[in-house]
Amino acid sequence: ETADSEEATLLAIEMLTGRRASQIVLPLAGGDANAAWDQLNEAHKVSNALAARIDPHHSSARSASGFGLVPGRAYCVVTSGEIPSCGRMMRMRGFTTDPEWRGKWSD
């Protein structure tokens, strides 16, 4: 996605939810999963609508696409939390034309 389309996605999320939108590009520079998790939870604390996107140029992009996630595409993060014995999880929603997530905990 281009910067213009990323901005348009955030604007659309703001118009749809009535909340300020934030975006997290995964993985973060340096691959710090704890920092990404902290950003995600901070955004939820202040009631931001949150979009997450996998960097299409990162080495993890190929494995993400194997699970049905589209690198470069923004997904709405509906909620996140830690579940005992399961670990950290987040619920994401894509667009109707996106492929279905096929990873662990998919529905």
C-alpha positions in Angstrom: 0.0 0.0 0.0 1.1 3.6 -0.6 1.2 6.3 2.0 -1.9 7.8 0.5 -3.9 4.5 0.8 -2.6 3.9 4.3 -3.9 7.4 5.3 -7.2 6.7 3.5 -7.6 3.4 5.5 -7.0 5.2 8.8 -9.5 7.9 7.8 -12.1 5.3 6.8 -11.6 3.5 10.2 -12.1 6.9 12.0 -15.2 7.6 10.0 -16.6 4.2 10.6 -15.9 4.0 14.4 -16.0 7.7 15.4 -12.7 7.1 17.2 -9.2 8.3 16.5 -7.3 5.6 14.4 -3.8 4.4 15.0 -1.7 2.0 12.9 1.0 -0.4 14.0 3.3 -1.8 11.3 4.4 -5.3 12.2 7.0 -6.3 13.0 8.4 -3.2 14.7 11.9 -2.1 13.8 14.3 -4.3 15.7 11.6 -7.0 16.0 10.6 -6.0 19.6 7.4 -8.0 20.2 7.0 -6.6 23.7 7.1 -3.0 22.3 4.5 -3.9 19.7 2.2 -5.4 22.4 2.6 -2.3 24.6 1.7 -0.1 21.6 -1.4 -2.2 20.9 -2.6 -2.1 24.5 -1.9 1.6 24.9 -4.0 2.3 21.8 -6.9 0.3 23.3 -6.6 2.1 26.7 -7.2 5.5 25.1 -10.0 4.1 22.9 -8.2 4.4 19.6 -9.5 2.3 16.7 -6.4 0.4 15.7 -5.2 -0.9 12.4 -2.3 -3.4 12.2 -0.3 -4.0 9.0 2.5 -6.5 8.1 5.4 -4.9 6.5 5.5 -6.4 3.0 9.3 -6.0 2.7 10.0 -7.8 6.0 11.2 -11.4 5.9 8.2 -12.5 8.0 5.8 -11.4 5.2 6.0 -14.6 3.4 5.1 -16.8 6.4 2.2 -14.4 7.2 0.7 -14.8 3.7 0.9 -18.6 4.3 -1.7 -18.1 7.0 -4.0 -16.0 4.9 -2.8 -12.5 6.0 -2.0 -10.1 3.2 1.2 -8.2 3.7 0.8 -4.5 3.3 -3.0 -4.7 4.0 -4.4 -3.0 7.0 -6.5 -5.0 9.4 -8.8 -3.6 12.1 -7.7 -4.9 15.6 -10.9 -5.5 17.4 -9.5 -6.5 20.8 -6.4 -7.9 22.4 -5.5 -9.5 25.6 -3.6 -12.3 27.4 -5.3 -15.6 27.9 -4.0 -17.9 30.6 -2.3 -21.0 29.0 -2.7 -19.5 25.5 -0.6 -16.3 25.7 -1.1 -13.0 23.9 -3.9 -12.8 21.3 -5.5 -10.2 19.2 -8.7 -10.4 17.2 -8.4 -8.8 13.8 -10.9 -8.3 11.0 -10.1 -7.8 7.4 -12.2 -6.7 4.5 -14.8 -8.9 2.8 -12.5 -9.7 -0.1 -9.5 -10.7 2.1 -8.7 -14.4 2.4 -9.7 -16.1 5.6 -7.0 -16.5 8.4 -6.0 -20.1 8.6 -3.6 -20.0 11.5 -4.0 -21.2 15.1 -7.3 -20.1 16.6 -8.9 -19.4 13.3 -12.6 -19.8 13.0 
